[in-house]
Amino acid sequence: MKPEPTRDELRADIVKLDEEERVEYMVEWFNSHYEDPVHSMPWDDGDYVWLVEECDASDELQDMFGGVVDDALIEEAVKQVEVECSRWVRCADLDEMDKEARDSMDK
């Protein structure tokens, strides 16, 4: 499996794209690293039980692409991902939680 590109590599790649492609790139990147909590978080008393940190699409996209991509394009990407939902979990956090659970069962 090919290693995950570094932050610097992602930022270098995105500047080569036109504006529409930049938005598409950010949406694809976000969707490959974050998921709707409906798929992984338990629900209790009308809300999610957050077993990992809740993430904000705007914050995460700004952290990754801010200063390289125009803020208006980042906001367009946020609008597109928030069509699905407005609350997110980082896939890496879920993977770590699963690993910790498996490790505790092995003991």
C-alpha positions in Angstrom: 0.0 0.0 0.0 1.3 3.5 -0.9 2.1 5.6 2.2 -0.1 8.5 3.0 1.2 11.8 1.5 2.6 14.3 4.0 1.0 17.6 4.8 3.6 19.4 2.8 3.1 17.0 -0.2 -0.7 17.6 -0.1 -0.2 21.4 0.1 2.3 21.3 -2.8 -0.1 19.2 -4.9 -3.1 21.4 -4.4 -1.5 24.6 -5.6 -1.0 23.0 -9.0 -4.8 22.7 -9.5 -7.4 25.2 -10.7 -10.0 26.5 -8.3 -12.7 23.9 -9.0 -10.2 21.1 -8.7 -8.9 22.5 -5.4 -12.3 22.3 -3.9 -12.8 18.8 -5.2 -9.3 17.8 -3.8 -10.2 19.2 -0.4 -13.6 17.4 -0.3 -12.0 14.1 -1.3 -9.2 14.5 1.2 -11.7 15.4 4.0 -14.0 12.5 3.2 -11.1 10.0 3.2 -10.0 11.2 6.7 -13.3 12.0 8.5 -16.6 10.3 8.8 -20.2 11.0 9.9 -20.5 9.9 13.6 -23.7 8.0 12.7 -21.4 5.2 11.5 -19.3 4.9 14.7 -20.6 6.8 17.7 -23.2 5.4 20.1 -26.4 7.4 20.6 -27.9 8.1 24.0 -30.6 10.5 25.2 -30.8 12.3 21.9 -27.1 12.9 21.2 -23.9 11.1 20.3 -21.8 9.7 23.0 -18.4 11.1 21.9 -15.8 8.4 22.5 -13.3 10.4 20.4 -13.0 14.1 19.8 -15.7 15.7 17.7 -14.2 17.5 14.6 -15.3 20.6 12.7 -14.9 20.6 8.9 -14.0 24.2 8.7 -11.3 23.9 11.4 -9.8 20.7 9.9 -9.7 22.1 6.3 -8.2 25.4 7.5 -5.6 23.5 9.4 -4.6 21.5 6.4 -5.0 23.9 3.6 -5.2 27.4 5.1 -2.5 29.8 3.9 -2.2 27.8 0.6 -5.8 27.8 -0.6 -8.0 30.9 -0.6 -10.4 31.0 2.3 -13.4 31.2 0.0 -12.4 27.9 -1.7 -12.0 26.3 1.8 -15.5 27.5 2.7 -16.9 26.0 -0.5 -15.3 22.7 0.4 -16.8 23.0 3.9 -20.3 23.6 2.4 -20.0 20.5 0.2 -18.9 18.2 3.0 -21.5 19.6 5.4 -24.3 18.6 3.0 -23.8 15.1 4.5 -23.5 16.3 8.1 -22.0 19.0 10.3 -20.3 16.9 13.0 -17.4 14.6 12.2 -15.0 12.1 13.7 -11.4 11.6 12.5 -11.0 8.1 11.1 -7.5 7.8 12.6 -9.0 8.4 16.1 -11.5 5.6 15.4 -8.7 3.3 14.2 -6.7 4.1 17.4 -9.8 3.4 19.6 -10.3 0.1 17.8 -6.7 -0.9 18.3 -6.8 -0.1 22.0 -10.0 -2.2 22.4 -8.3 -5.1 20.6 -5.2 -4.8 22.6 -7.1 -4.8 25.9 -8.9 -8.0 24.8 -5.6 -9.7 24.1 -4.5 -9.2 27.7 
